[in-house]
Amino acid sequence: MKKDIHPENYRLIAFKDMSNDTISLVKSTAATKDTIEVDGIEYPVVKLEISNTSHPFYTGKVKLVDTAGRVDKFMTRYKSHLDKKNK
């Protein structure tokens, strides 16, 4: 194996699945800004929309993601801006 090619800054990071609030502690070099407290210890946190605990392939359950609702919310929020741009 080649020497000095692997990063040295491995640390425990909490990966949080936002759809079901599952937290997994994994050693990683991922850069994070937020922190979370798990069992009284503060860890850097990476927020995920989907993980193996919520993905239909792993769970065997079909779960609908409300992307249409997000698009509608965006369109209502920026409707006036879009109307001005189209004039």
TORDO-193166 format. One line per field, with one value per residue: residue in three letters; x negated, y negated, z of N, C-alpha, C in turn; residue number from 1. Coordinates in nm, 2 decimals. Each point is the difference from the previous one (the first is absolute). Layout:
N
dokol	[ALA_...]
n.u	[X_...]
n.v	[Y_...]
n.w	[Z_...]
ca.u	[X_...]
ca.v	[Y_...]
ca.w	[Z_...]
c.u	[X_...]
c.v	[Y_...]
c.w	[Z_...]
vexro	[NUM_...]
//
This chain:
87
dokol	[MET_LYS_LYS_ASP_ILE_HIS_PRO_GLU_ASN_TYR_ARG_LEU_ILE_ALA_PHE_LYS_ASP_MET_SER_ASN_ASP_THR_ILE_SER_LEU_VAL_LYS_SER_THR_ALA_ALA_THR_LYS_ASP_THR_ILE_GLU_VAL_ASP_GLY_ILE_GLU_TYR_PRO_VAL_VAL_LYS_LEU_GLU_ILE_SER_ASN_THR_SER_HIS_PRO_PHE_TYR_THR_GLY_LYS_VAL_LYS_LEU_VAL_ASP_THR_ALA_GLY_ARG_VAL_ASP_LYS_PHE_MET_THR_ARG_TYR_LYS_SER_HIS_LEU_ASP_LYS_LYS_ASN_LYS]
n.u	[-0.08_0.06_-0.11_0.06_0.09_0.01_0.12_-0.05_0.10_0.00_0.13_0.06_0.09_0.10_0.05_0.08_0.08_0.03_0.02_-0.10_-0.09_-0.04_-0.08_-0.10_-0.08_-0.07_-0.12_-0.03_-0.03_0.13_0.00_0.01_0.12_0.10_0.05_-0.01_0.08_-0.09_0.08_0.03_-0.03_-0.07_0.07_-0.08_0.09_0.03_0.08_0.07_0.05_-0.09_0.02_-0.08_0.02_0.00_-0.11_0.09_-0.12_-0.04_0.10_0.01_0.00_0.11_-0.08_0.11_-0.08_0.03_-0.04_0.12_0.01_-0.12_0.04_0.11_-0.07_-0.09_0.09_0.06_-0.11_-0.04_0.13_0.00_-0.11_0.06_0.11_-0.08_-0.07_0.12_0.02]
n.v	[0.12_-0.11_-0.07_-0.06_0.09_0.05_-0.06_-0.10_-0.07_0.14_-0.02_0.03_0.03_-0.08_0.10_-0.10_0.11_-0.10_0.11_0.07_-0.10_0.09_0.03_-0.01_0.06_-0.07_0.06_-0.13_-0.06_0.02_-0.11_-0.04_-0.06_0.09_0.00_0.12_0.01_0.10_0.05_-0.13_0.05_-0.11_0.02_-0.02_-0.07_0.10_-0.08_0.11_-0.01_0.09_0.11_0.09_-0.09_-0.08_0.06_-0.01_0.00_-0.07_-0.08_0.01_-0.13_-0.03_-0.11_-0.07_-0.07_-0.10_0.04_0.04_0.03_0.04_0.05_0.05_0.04_0.05_0.06_0.03_0.04_0.05_0.02_-0.09_0.06_0.11_-0.06_-0.06_0.11_0.06_-0.11]
n.w	[0.00_-0.07_0.04_0.11_-0.04_0.12_0.01_0.07_-0.06_0.02_0.01_0.11_-0.10_0.04_-0.07_-0.02_0.00_-0.08_-0.08_0.07_0.00_-0.08_0.10_-0.09_0.09_-0.08_-0.01_-0.02_-0.12_0.00_-0.08_0.13_0.01_0.00_0.12_0.06_0.10_0.02_0.09_0.00_-0.12_-0.03_-0.12_-0.10_-0.07_-0.08_-0.05_0.00_-0.13_-0.04_0.07_0.04_0.10_-0.11_-0.06_-0.10_-0.06_0.10_0.00_-0.13_0.05_-0.07_-0.01_0.00_-0.08_0.08_-0.12_-0.03_0.13_-0.02_-0.12_0.05_0.11_-0.09_-0.08_0.11_0.05_-0.12_0.01_0.09_0.05_-0.02_0.05_0.09_0.01_0.00_0.07]
ca.u	[0.08_-0.08_0.01_0.04_0.10_0.13_0.02_-0.03_0.09_0.12_0.06_0.14_0.10_0.14_0.08_0.14_0.11_0.10_0.14_0.05_-0.08_-0.10_-0.13_-0.11_-0.14_-0.09_-0.12_0.00_-0.07_0.10_0.00_0.14_0.01_0.09_-0.03_0.11_-0.04_0.05_-0.04_-0.08_-0.12_0.03_-0.06_0.04_0.11_0.03_0.14_0.03_0.14_0.04_-0.11_0.04_0.12_0.12_0.01_0.10_-0.07_-0.05_0.11_0.11_0.13_0.00_0.03_0.01_-0.06_0.09_-0.07_0.10_0.03_-0.12_0.00_0.11_-0.04_-0.10_0.07_0.08_-0.09_-0.06_0.09_-0.01_-0.12_0.00_0.09_-0.07_-0.10_0.07_0.06]
ca.v	[-0.12_-0.13_-0.07_-0.14_-0.04_0.00_-0.11_0.02_-0.06_0.08_-0.02_0.04_-0.10_0.05_-0.01_0.00_0.01_-0.10_0.05_0.08_-0.04_0.10_-0.05_0.10_-0.06_0.06_-0.07_-0.06_-0.12_-0.09_-0.13_-0.04_-0.13_0.02_0.10_0.07_0.07_0.14_0.06_-0.09_-0.04_-0.08_0.05_-0.06_0.07_-0.01_0.02_0.08_0.01_0.14_0.09_0.14_0.02_-0.05_0.02_0.11_0.12_0.06_0.01_0.08_-0.08_-0.11_-0.12_-0.11_-0.12_-0.10_-0.10_-0.09_-0.10_-0.09_-0.08_-0.10_-0.10_-0.09_-0.09_-0.10_-0.09_-0.09_-0.03_-0.14_-0.02_0.07_-0.08_-0.12_0.04_0.04_-0.12]
ca.w	[0.00_0.00_0.13_0.00_-0.10_0.07_0.09_0.14_0.09_0.03_0.13_0.01_-0.05_0.01_-0.12_0.04_-0.10_0.03_-0.02_0.12_0.12_0.03_0.00_0.00_0.02_-0.10_-0.02_-0.13_-0.01_-0.06_0.06_0.05_0.08_0.11_0.10_0.07_0.12_0.00_0.12_0.08_-0.07_-0.11_-0.12_-0.12_-0.06_-0.14_-0.02_-0.12_-0.03_-0.01_0.04_0.00_0.09_-0.06_-0.15_-0.03_-0.04_0.13_0.09_-0.07_0.00_-0.09_0.07_-0.10_0.03_-0.04_-0.09_-0.06_0.10_0.01_-0.12_0.02_0.10_-0.06_-0.10_0.07_0.06_-0.10_-0.11_-0.03_-0.07_-0.13_-0.08_-0.04_-0.10_-0.12_-0.07]
c.u	[-0.09_0.02_0.04_0.10_0.14_0.01_-0.02_0.11_0.13_0.05_0.14_0.09_0.14_0.06_0.15_0.09_0.11_0.14_0.05_-0.08_-0.10_-0.14_-0.10_-0.13_-0.10_-0.13_0.00_-0.09_0.09_-0.01_0.15_-0.01_0.08_-0.05_0.13_-0.05_0.07_-0.06_-0.09_-0.13_0.04_-0.09_0.03_0.11_0.01_0.15_0.03_0.15_0.04_-0.13_0.05_0.12_0.13_0.02_0.09_-0.07_-0.04_0.12_0.11_0.13_-0.01_0.04_0.00_-0.07_0.08_-0.08_0.09_0.04_-0.11_0.00_0.12_-0.03_-0.10_0.08_0.09_-0.09_-0.06_0.09_-0.01_-0.13_0.00_0.10_-0.07_-0.10_0.06_0.06_-0.09]
c.v	[-0.12_-0.06_-0.14_-0.04_-0.01_-0.12_0.04_-0.05_0.07_-0.03_0.05_-0.11_0.07_-0.02_0.01_0.00_-0.09_0.05_0.08_-0.03_0.11_-0.06_0.11_-0.07_0.08_-0.08_-0.06_-0.12_-0.11_-0.14_-0.04_-0.13_0.02_0.11_0.05_0.07_0.14_0.06_-0.09_-0.05_-0.08_0.05_-0.09_0.08_-0.02_0.04_0.07_0.00_0.15_0.08_0.15_0.03_-0.05_0.03_0.13_0.13_0.08_0.03_0.09_-0.07_-0.11_-0.12_-0.12_-0.12_-0.12_-0.11_-0.09_-0.11_-0.10_-0.09_-0.11_-0.11_-0.10_-0.10_-0.10_-0.11_-0.10_-0.04_-0.15_-0.04_0.06_-0.08_-0.13_0.03_0.03_-0.12_-0.07]
c.w	[0.00_0.14_-0.02_-0.10_0.07_0.09_0.15_0.10_0.01_0.13_0.00_-0.04_0.01_-0.13_0.04_-0.12_0.04_-0.01_0.12_0.12_0.05_0.00_0.00_0.02_-0.08_0.00_-0.14_0.00_-0.06_0.08_0.04_0.07_0.12_0.09_0.06_0.12_0.00_0.13_0.08_-0.06_-0.13_-0.12_-0.12_-0.06_-0.15_-0.02_-0.13_-0.02_0.01_0.04_-0.01_0.09_-0.05_-0.15_-0.02_-0.03_0.13_0.09_-0.05_0.00_-0.10_0.07_-0.10_0.06_-0.06_-0.08_-0.06_0.09_0.01_-0.12_0.01_0.10_-0.06_-0.10_0.07_0.07_-0.10_-0.11_-0.04_-0.08_-0.14_-0.09_-0.05_-0.11_-0.14_-0.08_-0.09]
vexro	[1_2_3_4_5_6_7_8_9_10_11_12_13_14_15_16_17_18_19_20_21_22_23_24_25_26_27_28_29_30_31_32_33_34_35_36_37_38_39_40_41_42_43_44_45_46_47_48_49_50_51_52_53_54_55_56_57_58_59_60_61_62_63_64_65_66_67_68_69_70_71_72_73_74_75_76_77_78_79_80_81_82_83_84_85_86_87]
//
